[in-house]
Amino acid sequence: MAVEGVPYVLILKEALAVVGIDFPKAHMHIVYSWAVIALLLLLAWLGTRKLTLVPGKGQNIWETLVGGMEDFVVQNMGEAGRKVFPVLFTLFIYILFLNLSGLIPGVDAPTANINAVVGMAVFIFLYYNYWGFKLHGLHYIKHFTGPYWWLAPMMLPIEIISHLARPLSLTLRLFGNIRAEEIVIILMFFLAPILGSLPVFFLFLLLKTMQAFIFFMLSMLYLKGAFEEAH
């Protein structure tokens, strides 16, 4: 968890201070988020810089991952899903790496900070409603008023509350699970340094991947609802 007794977060903070960047410890999730973005850009460049008909290892990994996720979206949303797949996949791979960064000793996963998760949840809320109005115009409001006009006074407040609860649900689900996992793995490391923490480490590796996929899948379902005609 540290080098010569100094936590990695403090080492990074001092390194940033040398180049004139002073980040409070409470805001280090921003630094880690940008570090993940830089890593993903590097991996994408390495995997696509020499695209060939016979893919190498890097290109093959990306093609398999992107192709599999795209097929999943198209199966659930139809061909229209290709329009939003780039955003959905970017969100998935970004959250996945943010989650996994918490497994690095001395690093807190940015998704264990509620501010980072709120930003992504609000983005999805705005994004699927944007597509709803873009595809259906003002008729999109029928998604909130129910199948019959006389139900509108009752359905409208219910639907509005339901939709406003979606970013809250996305936030609490991802933040709560990742924060709890971070706490447990730290406790396990101190209580049973190696043998006790290794099984938990691999378990959380799976759980963090699942949490990224759940966020991705729920976002896809919200978009699917926005794409459909109101009944």
Sine and cosine of phi, psi and omega as CSV:
sin_phi,cos_phi,sin_psi,cos_psi,sin_omega,cos_omega
0.00,0.00,-0.16,0.99,-0.05,-1.00
-0.40,-0.92,0.27,-0.96,0.09,-1.00
-0.92,-0.39,0.90,-0.43,-0.04,-1.00
0.80,0.60,0.65,0.76,0.07,-1.00
0.99,0.14,0.00,1.00,-0.02,-1.00
-0.96,-0.28,0.86,-0.50,0.01,-1.00
-0.86,0.50,0.56,-0.83,-0.01,-1.00
-0.85,0.53,-0.57,0.82,-0.03,-1.00
-0.89,0.46,-0.57,0.82,0.03,-1.00
-0.96,0.28,-0.58,0.81,0.05,-1.00
-0.88,0.47,-0.71,0.71,0.01,-1.00
-0.91,0.42,-0.63,0.78,0.00,-1.00
-0.89,0.46,-0.68,0.74,0.02,-1.00
-0.92,0.40,-0.63,0.78,0.02,-1.00
-0.89,0.45,-0.64,0.77,0.04,-1.00
-0.92,0.39,-0.59,0.81,0.01,-1.00
-0.90,0.44,-0.53,0.85,0.00,-1.00
-0.88,0.48,-0.60,0.80,-0.01,-1.00
-1.00,-0.09,0.29,0.96,0.11,-0.99
1.00,0.06,0.25,0.97,0.02,-1.00
-0.94,-0.34,0.90,-0.43,-0.03,-1.00
-0.94,-0.34,0.97,-0.25,0.00,-1.00
-0.95,-0.31,0.84,-0.54,0.13,-0.99
-0.88,0.48,0.46,-0.89,-0.02,-1.00
-0.85,0.52,-0.55,0.84,-0.02,-1.00
-0.92,0.40,-0.31,0.95,-0.03,-1.00
-0.95,-0.30,0.22,0.98,-0.03,-1.00
-0.92,0.38,-0.30,0.95,0.04,-1.00
-0.89,0.46,-0.44,0.90,0.05,-1.00
-0.93,0.37,-0.67,0.74,0.02,-1.00
-0.90,0.44,-0.71,0.70,0.00,-1.00
-0.90,0.43,-0.59,0.81,0.03,-1.00
-0.89,0.46,-0.71,0.71,0.02,-1.00
-0.93,0.38,-0.53,0.85,0.07,-1.00
-0.90,0.43,-0.64,0.76,0.05,-1.00
-0.91,0.42,-0.66,0.75,0.04,-1.00
-0.87,0.50,-0.71,0.71,0.01,-1.00
-0.89,0.47,-0.66,0.75,0.01,-1.00
-0.90,0.44,-0.69,0.73,0.00,-1.00
-0.91,0.42,-0.64,0.77,0.05,-1.00
-0.89,0.46,-0.64,0.77,0.02,-1.00
-0.91,0.41,-0.71,0.71,0.00,-1.00
-0.90,0.44,-0.64,0.77,0.03,-1.00
-0.91,0.42,-0.65,0.76,0.01,-1.00
-0.92,0.40,-0.69,0.73,0.01,-1.00
-0.90,0.43,-0.57,0.82,-0.05,-1.00
-0.99,0.16,-0.30,0.95,-0.10,-1.00
-0.84,-0.55,0.04,1.00,-0.09,-1.00
-0.94,0.34,-0.41,0.91,0.01,-1.00
-0.76,-0.65,0.95,0.31,-0.02,-1.00
-0.95,0.31,0.78,-0.63,-0.01,-1.00
-0.69,-0.72,0.28,-0.96,0.06,-1.00
-0.93,0.38,-0.49,0.87,0.09,-1.00
-0.96,-0.29,1.00,-0.07,-0.15,-0.99
-0.92,0.39,0.57,-0.82,0.14,-0.99
-0.99,0.16,-0.15,-0.99,-0.08,-1.00
-0.89,0.46,-0.75,0.66,-0.04,-1.00
-0.89,0.45,-0.74,0.67,0.02,-1.00
-0.89,0.45,-0.62,0.78,-0.02,-1.00
-0.91,0.42,-0.64,0.77,0.02,-1.00
-0.89,0.45,-0.73,0.68,-0.02,-1.00
-0.91,0.41,-0.67,0.74,-0.02,-1.00
-0.90,0.44,-0.64,0.77,0.01,-1.00
-0.91,0.40,-0.71,0.70,-0.03,-1.00
-0.92,0.39,-0.77,0.64,-0.03,-1.00
-0.91,0.42,-0.70,0.72,0.00,-1.00
-0.88,0.47,-0.68,0.73,0.01,-1.00
-0.90,0.43,-0.68,0.73,0.00,-1.00
-0.93,0.36,-0.61,0.79,0.02,-1.00
-0.91,0.42,-0.67,0.74,0.05,-1.00
-0.87,0.50,-0.63,0.78,0.01,-1.00
-0.89,0.45,-0.69,0.73,0.00,-1.00
-0.91,0.40,-0.69,0.72,-0.02,-1.00
-0.91,0.42,-0.61,0.79,0.03,-1.00
-0.89,0.45,-0.53,0.85,-0.05,-1.00
-1.00,-0.06,-0.49,0.87,-0.07,-1.00
-0.92,-0.39,-0.17,0.99,-0.11,-0.99
0.99,0.12,-0.08,-1.00,-0.05,-1.00
-0.88,0.48,-0.44,0.90,0.02,-1.00
-0.88,0.47,-0.38,0.93,0.00,-1.00
-0.90,0.44,-0.37,0.93,0.01,-1.00
-0.90,0.43,-0.43,0.90,0.00,-1.00
-0.91,0.42,-0.57,0.82,-0.08,-1.00
-0.95,-0.31,-0.04,1.00,-0.05,-1.00
-0.86,0.51,-0.69,0.72,0.00,-1.00
-0.82,0.58,-0.65,0.76,0.02,-1.00
-0.94,0.35,-0.69,0.72,-0.01,-1.00
-0.89,0.46,-0.69,0.72,-0.02,-1.00
-0.93,0.38,-0.67,0.74,0.04,-1.00
-0.85,0.52,-0.67,0.74,0.01,-1.00
-0.89,0.45,-0.68,0.73,-0.01,-1.00
-0.89,0.45,-0.77,0.64,-0.08,-1.00
-0.93,0.38,-0.53,0.85,0.03,-1.00
-0.93,0.38,-0.76,0.65,0.01,-1.00
-0.89,0.45,-0.63,0.78,0.01,-1.00
-0.85,0.53,-0.75,0.66,-0.03,-1.00
-0.94,0.34,-0.55,0.83,0.09,-1.00
-0.88,0.47,-0.70,0.71,0.01,-1.00
-0.88,0.47,-0.74,0.68,-0.08,-1.00
-0.93,0.37,-0.41,0.91,0.01,-1.00
-0.89,0.46,-0.41,0.91,0.03,-1.00
-0.94,0.35,-0.22,0.98,0.05,-1.00
-0.99,0.12,-0.16,0.99,0.06,-1.00
-0.98,0.21,0.81,-0.59,-0.02,-1.00
-0.81,0.58,0.76,-0.65,0.04,-1.00
1.00,0.05,-0.03,1.00,-0.03,-1.00
-0.92,-0.40,0.74,-0.67,0.11,-0.99
-1.00,-0.06,0.76,-0.65,0.04,-1.00
-0.88,0.47,0.76,-0.64,0.04,-1.00
-0.83,0.55,-0.49,0.87,0.02,-1.00
-0.96,0.28,-0.10,1.00,0.13,-0.99
-1.00,0.07,0.01,1.00,0.09,-1.00
-0.96,-0.29,0.84,-0.55,-0.13,-0.99
-0.89,0.45,-0.45,0.89,-0.02,-1.00
-0.90,0.43,-0.65,0.76,0.00,-1.00
-0.92,0.40,-0.63,0.78,-0.05,-1.00
-0.96,0.29,-0.62,0.78,0.02,-1.00
-0.85,0.53,-0.68,0.74,0.00,-1.00
-0.85,0.53,-0.70,0.72,-0.02,-1.00
-0.95,0.32,-0.61,0.79,0.00,-1.00
-0.92,0.40,-0.68,0.74,0.03,-1.00
-0.92,0.40,-0.61,0.79,0.05,-1.00
-0.86,0.51,-0.72,0.70,0.00,-1.00
-0.89,0.46,-0.66,0.75,0.03,-1.00
-0.85,0.53,-0.73,0.68,0.01,-1.00
-0.94,0.35,-0.59,0.81,-0.09,-1.00
-0.93,0.36,-0.72,0.69,-0.05,-1.00
-0.96,0.30,-0.52,0.85,0.08,-1.00
-0.95,0.32,-0.55,0.84,0.09,-1.00
-0.87,0.50,-0.72,0.69,0.01,-1.00
-0.92,0.40,-0.58,0.81,0.03,-1.00
-0.87,0.50,-0.74,0.67,0.01,-1.00
-0.95,0.31,-0.54,0.84,0.01,-1.00
-0.91,0.41,-0.66,0.76,-0.06,-1.00
-0.99,0.14,-0.59,0.81,-0.14,-0.99
-0.91,-0.42,-0.11,0.99,-0.05,-1.00
0.90,0.44,-0.57,-0.82,0.00,-1.00
-0.93,0.36,-0.28,0.96,0.05,-1.00
-0.90,0.43,-0.29,0.96,0.04,-1.00
-0.87,0.49,-0.43,0.90,0.00,-1.00
-0.88,0.48,-0.41,0.91,0.02,-1.00
-0.88,0.47,-0.35,0.93,0.09,-1.00
-0.89,0.46,-0.37,0.93,-0.09,-1.00
-0.97,-0.24,-0.17,0.99,-0.14,-0.99
-0.95,-0.30,-0.07,1.00,0.02,-1.00
1.00,0.06,0.12,-0.99,-0.09,-1.00
-0.96,0.28,-0.36,0.93,-0.04,-1.00
-0.82,-0.58,0.62,-0.78,-0.09,-1.00
-0.87,0.49,-0.55,0.83,-0.06,-1.00
-0.96,0.27,-0.18,0.98,0.09,-1.00
-1.00,0.03,-0.20,0.98,-0.11,-0.99
-0.82,0.57,-0.71,0.70,-0.02,-1.00
-0.86,0.52,-0.50,0.86,0.00,-1.00
-1.00,0.03,-0.66,0.75,-0.09,-1.00
-0.96,0.27,-0.58,0.81,-0.10,-1.00
-0.85,0.53,-0.80,0.61,0.02,-1.00
-0.90,0.43,-0.57,0.83,0.01,-1.00
-0.91,0.42,-0.72,0.70,-0.02,-1.00
-0.92,0.39,-0.63,0.78,0.02,-1.00
-0.89,0.46,-0.71,0.70,0.03,-1.00
-0.89,0.45,-0.65,0.76,0.01,-1.00
-0.87,0.49,-0.70,0.72,-0.02,-1.00
-0.95,0.32,-0.61,0.79,0.04,-1.00
-0.92,0.39,-0.44,0.90,0.02,-1.00
-0.97,0.26,-0.31,0.95,-0.05,-1.00
-0.89,0.46,-0.77,0.64,0.04,-1.00
-0.89,0.46,-0.55,0.84,0.06,-1.00
-0.90,0.44,-0.70,0.72,0.01,-1.00
-0.90,0.44,-0.71,0.71,0.03,-1.00
-0.87,0.50,-0.67,0.74,-0.04,-1.00
-0.91,0.42,-0.79,0.62,-0.09,-1.00
-0.92,0.39,-0.58,0.82,-0.01,-1.00
-0.91,0.42,-0.77,0.63,-0.05,-1.00
-0.95,0.32,-0.76,0.65,-0.03,-1.00
-0.88,0.48,-0.73,0.69,-0.04,-1.00
-0.88,0.48,-0.70,0.71,-0.02,-1.00
-0.93,0.37,-0.70,0.71,-0.03,-1.00
-0.92,0.38,-0.67,0.74,0.03,-1.00
-0.88,0.47,-0.68,0.73,0.01,-1.00
-0.89,0.45,-0.67,0.75,0.01,-1.00
-0.90,0.43,-0.63,0.77,0.02,-1.00
-0.88,0.48,-0.69,0.72,-0.02,-1.00
-0.91,0.42,-0.70,0.71,-0.04,-1.00
-0.90,0.43,-0.69,0.72,-0.06,-1.00
-0.93,0.36,-0.52,0.85,0.07,-1.00
-0.93,0.37,-0.69,0.72,0.03,-1.00
-0.88,0.47,-0.68,0.73,0.01,-1.00
-0.90,0.44,-0.59,0.81,-0.01,-1.00
-0.90,0.44,-0.64,0.77,-0.02,-1.00
-0.98,0.20,-0.56,0.83,-0.03,-1.00
-0.98,0.19,-0.62,0.78,0.01,-1.00
-0.61,-0.79,0.99,0.14,-0.24,-0.97
-0.71,0.71,-0.75,0.66,-0.11,-0.99
-0.91,-0.42,-0.90,0.44,-0.09,-1.00
-0.88,0.47,-0.59,0.81,-0.03,-1.00
-0.98,0.22,-0.53,0.85,-0.09,-1.00
-1.00,0.03,-0.39,0.92,-0.04,-1.00
-0.89,0.46,-0.75,0.66,0.04,-1.00
-0.86,0.50,-0.64,0.77,0.02,-1.00
-0.92,0.40,-0.60,0.80,0.01,-1.00
-0.85,0.53,-0.75,0.66,-0.03,-1.00
-0.95,0.32,-0.53,0.85,0.07,-1.00
-0.90,0.43,-0.71,0.70,-0.01,-1.00
-0.94,0.33,-0.45,0.89,0.11,-0.99
-0.86,0.52,-0.68,0.73,0.04,-1.00
-0.94,0.34,-0.70,0.71,-0.05,-1.00
-0.91,0.42,-0.62,0.78,0.01,-1.00
-0.91,0.41,-0.59,0.81,0.08,-1.00
-0.92,0.40,-0.66,0.75,0.01,-1.00
-0.90,0.44,-0.63,0.78,-0.01,-1.00
-0.91,0.42,-0.63,0.78,0.06,-1.00
-0.90,0.44,-0.65,0.76,-0.01,-1.00
-0.93,0.36,-0.61,0.80,0.02,-1.00
-0.90,0.44,-0.68,0.73,0.04,-1.00
-0.88,0.47,-0.69,0.73,0.03,-1.00
-0.88,0.47,-0.71,0.70,-0.08,-1.00
-0.93,0.37,-0.67,0.74,0.03,-1.00
-0.90,0.43,-0.64,0.77,0.05,-1.00
-0.88,0.48,-0.65,0.76,0.02,-1.00
-0.89,0.45,-0.66,0.75,-0.01,-1.00
-0.91,0.41,-0.61,0.79,0.06,-1.00
-0.91,0.42,-0.65,0.76,0.04,-1.00
-0.92,0.40,-0.63,0.77,0.03,-1.00
-0.87,0.50,-0.68,0.74,0.04,-1.00
-0.89,0.46,-0.63,0.78,0.01,-1.00
-0.93,0.37,-0.51,0.86,0.00,-1.00
-0.96,0.27,-0.46,0.89,-0.10,-1.00
-0.98,0.21,0.46,-0.89,0.08,-1.00
-0.95,0.30,0.59,-0.81,0.05,-1.00
-0.94,0.33,0.63,-0.78,0.01,-1.00
-0.96,-0.28,0.00,0.00,0.00,0.00
